[in-house]
């Protein structure tokens, strides 16, 4: 009886660890892939697995306050060209706002 309980506990811990590692690996992937998989995860999983701490580690980033922002290019609103962040370096301050105005 004790061996069965111990065996069941070991199986549970291994499955829990594998699933936690899979969720963490998914968090390290791109947002499209993460969203396409997470939409099928049932809500009780969000209570059982440590999503918040995993997310904080997976998305911590490698930049610190005072670091130069990585260069990127965005299409203009009128779709006539691109604007590159590095084109503003040394000219004037640039404020980056990430969010939604919808």
N, C-alpha and C positions, 0 to 999 in steps of 0.2 A: 504494500500500500504506500509506504513512504517513498519507495523507488519510483512509483508511478507519478506521485506528486512532484518529486524532484525532477523527473524527466519532463513533465509537463511545464514546470517552471523554467527549465533550461530552454525548451522549445519556444516558450513565450518570450523570454529575454532575447533569444537570437532573432526571432521574427521582428520584435520591436526594434532592435538595433539595426537590422537590415532596412526596415521601412523608414526609420529615422535618417539613416545615411542616404537613402534614396531621395527623401524629401530635401535634404540638405544639398545633394548634388543637383537636384532640380532647381533649387533656389540660386545656385551658382550659374545656371544656364541663362539664356536670354529671356526677357519678359514675355515674348510671344509663346515660347515653349512652356514656360512656367504657367502662364494663364491657361493654355490649352489643356494642360493636364490637371491643374488644380480645380477647374470647373467641375470635374467629375468626382472630387473627393467629398465624401459625405461629411456633414457638419460635426458628428461626434469625434471625428479625427482631430478637429481643431481643439478639442478639450483634452484628448489623450496624448497627443504629441506636442513637444515643446517648440511650436512654430515661432513664437516671438523671439526667444534667444537665438534660435538657428538663423532667423531672418537678419537679426542685428549683426551676427558674425558674417553671414554670407554677403551682405550689402554694406559692410562697414566702409569699404573704399580704401584707397591708399593715399589720399590727399590730406594735408594738414592745413590749418589756418596759416595764411601767408604764402602758400604754394601758388605757383603760376597755374592758371586754369589751362587744361588741355585744349589744344586748338580744335575747332570744328567749323563746319560750313553749313549754312542753312539757306534755303531758297527764300527769295524775297516774297513779300505778300502778293505782288503783282505777277509773280512767276516769270519775270523777265531776266533774272540773274541770281547770283548767290552772294552772300555776305560771309566773310571769313573772320573769325574772332581775332586772329593774329594781325589783321589789317588795322586794328585799332590800338595795338600795343604802342605805348610811348606817345600817343596823341591825346587821349582823353580817357577818363574813367568809364568803365562799362559795367552795368548792373545786369546780372543774369537772374531772371525771375522764372522759376519752374512752377507751373500750376495750371489750373484750368479756370477760365472765366465764363464757363457755360452755366 
